């Protein structure tokens, strides 16, 4: 058990009780979201609704480490009495964002383009994500356990590649679009979502053990056909045993997997609702 009391850092701005939240630094080695929030707040916007800006994992952020005890984005809804710091922080973050439309920022090794993740069963999350300018929305519920997106009206966003300066600019743009669409600030001109493609992941793409020389051939969100090579190494090539759409695939992002197998659901929020909500609106 650790001794110090810990909690997410929360700044609340705007009139009334906050019902919007912007979350960053769930992983302590991903400062993009925090830097984007700083850019937004430095411009001194006039808030018309209450908004919470939350640093989710302060101790890992101070240490510049992904996590200290366990991966926070795999232990939701958390446990306020747990020994692991991230489990306690996860429970506190769920309580802090209860009743809030929420976006949370990460970065990835896979693609420079922002990707939004939701969990099926929450129509409000789909409404939120349909109004922000990102080209890819992915339902992660069937494969990823314990993610923040599973806790409620939450959209988790990979803003771009780790360490790339333009990832901060993209995250800032997405924060401003979210706040503008929710009428928390007024941006001119208004920002509109591009054509958005909806996907779901259904399996992991494992890396063969004992061979660290693999080069990834597949490109994220470009369909791999059955029999097509998606990676190669000195030992040979890996061929797809079925068609799939690569999602979050990279050579170095994960230890034991390349990423995930996905399938395209459609090109509208209505397509996604039909697939994930049984037509519920």
N, C-alpha and C positions, 0 to 999 in steps of 0.2 A: 504493500500500500504506500502510495506517495503521501507526503505530508502537506504540501501546499494546497490551498483552495484554488481551483481553477474554474474559469468560465469563459465562454465566448465574449469577445469585446464587442459591445453594441453602442452605436451612435444613432439616436433617433432625431429626425429632422422633419419639419413641416407641421401643419395644424392637425389637431385631432389625434385620436388613437391610431397608431400606425397599422395599416393592413396591407402594406407592401414591404418586401424585404429583398435586399441584394447581399449575397453571401460570397465571401472569398476565403482563400487560405485554409480550406479543409485539409489540404496537403501543404505542409510547411515549406516545401521546396517549389511551390508554384505561386510566385508573387504577382502574376499578371493581373488577377482580379483586383488585388489591393491597389496596384498602381493605376488601374483604370478608374476605380472609385475615387482615388485622390485627384485624378484629372477632372472628373465630373464636379467634385466638391470645390476644387480650386477655382472653377469658373463662377462660383457663387450663384447657382440657379435659385429662383424663387419657387419654393415648394408649395403646391396647392393641396397636397394630401400628406398624411404622415407616412414616412418611409424609414425603415430600419436598415442600416448598413452594418454588416456583421463580419468580423474576423472569427472564423469558426474554430480555429485551432491555434491559439496564441503560443502555447509552449513549443510546438513543433515549428512554428514560424520563426520564433526567436532563435531556435537551434538550426534553422535552414535545413530541416530534415523532413522527409515525406510524412513520417509519423514517429512517435516515440515508443508506443507500446503495440498498437494494432492499427491497421488501415481504417481510418475513420469512415470512409465511404463504403465499407463492407460490414458495418456493425450497427446500422440503424434498425430499430428505433433507439438503440442504446440502453444503458442501465445506469441510473443515478447513483447506485451503490457499488458499481463495479470497481475492481482494482485498477484496470487499465484506464489511463487518462482519456483516450479517445472514446471509449464506451460512455464515460460520464459526460464528456463534451457533446457526444451525439444526442444523448437524452436532453441535455440543456438546450441544444440547438432546436430540437423538435418542439420543445415547450416555447422557445422564443419566437418561432415562426408559425405557431399554431394560429390558424385564421388568416394568415398572410398569403397573398400571391407572391411566389418566391422564385428568383433566379439565382443560380449558384455557378461560380466560375472555376474552371480547371484549364490546364493545357495538356497537350498530348505529343507523342513522338510520331503520330501517324499521318497527319494531314494539316496543311496550313489553313484550310477552310473551316470555319466554325461548324460544329455539330451539336445539336440539341438532343438530350436524352430525357425521356419520360417513362413512366410506368403505366401500363394500361389500367383502366378502371377509374381514371379520374378525368372527367370531361373538362374540368376547369384548366388543367394543365395543358390540354390540347388547344383550348382557346387562347391561352397565354402564348404558346409557342407559335401558333398560326399568325400572330400579329407582330412577330419580331423577324428581322431580316436574316434568316439562315436558310440555306438550301437543303439541309439534311436534318430530318427528325427521326430518331431511332427509339423504338420501344425496347427497353432492356430487361423487362420484368422476368422473362422466362429463363434467363441465363445468369444475371447478376443478382446475387443475394445481398440484402442489407444495404442497398444504395439509398442515398438521401431522397432520390426521386420517388421512392416507394412510400414516403411518409405523408404525402398529401399534395397540395397544390404547388408542386415544385418542378421546375425545369432546370436540369443540370446542363451546362454548356461547356464544351471544349472549345476555347476561344481561338486556338491555333497551336502552332508548334512551340514546344518548350524553348525558351531563350530567344525567340525571335521578337524584335521590337514591335513589329506590326501586329503582333498578337494583342498588345496593350491597346493599340488604336482600335482594333476590332472589338475588343471587350468594352471599351468606352462607348463605341457606337451602339452596341447591343444594349448597354445599360440605358443610354439616352433614349433609344427606341422603346424599351420597356416602360420607362417612366413617362414618356410622351403618350404612348398608347393607353396607359392607365390614368392619364390626365393628372399626373403628379407634378410634371413640369410641362412647359410649352416650348416645343422646338419648332423652328422655322427653317426650311420647309419641313412638313411632316414626313416621317420615314415610313416607307411601305415595304412589306415583305416581298422578296422575289418569288419566283416559282419554287415551291418547296416540295421535296420528294420525301415520302414517308416509308420507313423500313422497320423491320423487326429482326432482332438477332435470335438465333435458336440453338447455337452450339459454339463451342470454342474450336479454334484451329491450333492443334497441338504442335509443338516443336519436337522433332525426334531427339531423344536423349543421346548424349555422347558425341554430338557433332555441332560445334559452335560456328561452323563456317557458312551457314546458310545465307543466301542472298534472296531477298523477297522480290518476286517478279510481278505479283498481282498489284493492282492499284485499287485503292479504296473506292467503293461505290461503283466500280466497273465490273460487270458480271464475269465470272470465271465459268467456262463451260466444262462439262464432264470430259475428263481426259486431258484437260489443259494444264500445263505446268504453272504452278503458282509460287514455287520457290526452287532454288537449286543450291547445290554445294559440291564439294569435291567428291562426295559419295554418290552424286546423281541428282535427279530432279524429283520433286513431289508433284504428283498428278492429282487433280480433283476427282474424287469418286462420284461426285454429283455436282450439278450446277449450284453456285452460290454467289452471293454478293459480299465481297470483303468489307468488313467494318472495323475500324480502329486497328488495322493490321500494320505492323512495323517490325523491324528486325530487333530493336532494342527496347521497346516500350514495356514488355513483359518478360519475365524470366523463362516460363515454361510454355507459353503460347505465343503465336504470332498475333492473334487477335480473335475475331469472331466471324462466324458464318451468318449471313443475313439473307433476307428476301425482301423485295420491294412490295409494299402494300398499295401504294397509289400516289397521287399527286395533289390531294386535297385533304383538308381536315375532315371532310365528310367521309372520304375513303377510310381514313384512320378510325373514325368513330364507328363506322360499320364493322370494321375488323376487330376493334379492341373493346368496344362498348356495347356490342349487340344492337347497334343502331340507336343507342341512347343519345339524346341531345340535352 
